[in-house]
Amino acid sequence: MQLDDTDRRILRHYLTEPGLSRADLADRAGVTTATLWRRLQRLTDAAVIAPARAVIDWRKLGYEVEVSLRFMLDKTNPRAFDEFIAAAREVPEVVAIETFLGRVDVRLNVIARDMAQYQEVYRRRVLALPHIAEVDALMLIATIKDSEGLPL
């Protein structure tokens, strides 16, 4: 999809302050509310803008530990990826699953209230996942930048 200057201006303001009312967003972008609505609808229909979703701050709910686990799978089984991912989806503490090309096959982000709970989840649920050849853990210390936006 080709964006024009008006689309870029709308998206810049929308990314900066997603909670703005439509009227305020239209005002800041320099368009009428009707134009804004049509443009946002076109961008949503083209899947440039994803549907709204709730973003939950897990730390505010008492989850103080976040660990990124990188897995290399035993790929001698042709169903290794599918079976591993299906099983990982069933672990409630897994909040993200990503697949990669390269040395790492899959990454899971796991949250826990504290290290004791993480250790329990890791031993009972994570290590029970099928087809693990190797696992590496990275504990999150701080998120410096977390942006889904593009330089528009």
N, C-alpha and C positions, 0 to 999 in steps of 0.2 A: 504494500500500500504506500502510496506517495503522500507525504505530509507537506502541507503548505505552511507559510509563516503563522497563520491564524491557528492551525492545529498545534504547532509547536508552542505557541504562546499559551494556549489553553492547557496543554500537557505540562508545561513548566510550572504554571500556577497550581494545577491540580496535584502534581507531585510534591510541591513545596508545602501546600496546606490542603490535604485531602478532605478535611472536615468542613471546609467552607461551604456555605449554602450555595445553591446554583446561582442565585441572584448576585451574590458577592463574587463568585468565580467569574461570571459573565462580565461584571463591572471591571474586575482586575484584568481580564483578558481583552477588554475593549470591544465586546460584542454584545448583542442583545441576548436576553434569556432564551428566546426561541432559537436563535442561531447556535447558542451554546448547546441547547438540548439536542438539536439535529446533529451537530458535530460530535458530541459525546456518544450519541446513539450509533452514528456511522463508525466511530472508532471502536465501540463495543462490539458491533456486528462483525467487524473485521478482525476481532480478537486482539486488537492493539491494547485495549483496556480490558483487564480480566474482571469478572463479576466481583462485587464487594464480598469480603469475607472478614470474619472476626480475627483479630490478631491478639493473642493472649500472651501476657508477660508471665511466663511460668515462675519466675523468681518471686513475683508478688503473691503467688499462691503457695510459696514455701518450697519450691524446687530450687535448691541452691547449687546442684551439681549438674553439669552438662558435659558429656563425653562424646567425642566423635570417634567411632570405631571403624577402622578400615579393614576390610576383609579381602583376602585372596581365597578364591574358592577352588575346590577340587573339580576341575573341569573334565575329568574323565567320564563323568556322568552327564549326558546331554541335557538332563533336566535340572542340573545343579542351580542355575540362576533362578528359574521359576520356582523351584521348591524352597530355596533359601528365602526369596522375597515373600512368598506366600506365608511362610512361617514367621518371618520378621514382622509382617503386618499384624500378626496376632499378639505381639508384645506391646502392651499399653504404654510402656515407658519409651518406646521408639517413636520419636516425633518427626523424623525425616528419614527417607530412604533414597539414596542416589546411586546410580550405576555409572561406571567409567570404562574407558578404553585405556589400557596400559597395565601397569603392575597391580594396581588396586582395582578390584572388580566391583565392590559395593562399599558404600559408606552409610553407616547408621548413626544418627544423632540420638543419644539416650539421655533422658533426664531422670534425676532422683532427688529426693528431699535432702539426703546427706550421703556421706561415703558409705555408711553401713547399708543403707538401702541400695545404693549403686552396686556394692559388692554382692548383695543378694540377687539383684536383677542379673548381673553379669554371670554369676555362677549357675543360677537356676534356669534362666531364660535364654541369655545370649549364647552361652557355650553349648546349649542344647540345640541350637539351630543347625540344620543339615548342611553337609558339604563344605565345612570350614577347613581350609588347608592352613591358613595363617591369619592371625588377627593382630592389629596394632591399635593402641589407644592414644588419643590426644585429648587431654582435659582442657576445656575452655577456661581461660583466665579472664579475658575481657573481649568484648566485641568493639572494635575500633570503628569500623564502617560496615553498615548493613543497608544497602540501597538496591532497590530493584529498578531505579530510574536510569535513564540514559542522558548523556549530555545533549540536550535539545537546543 
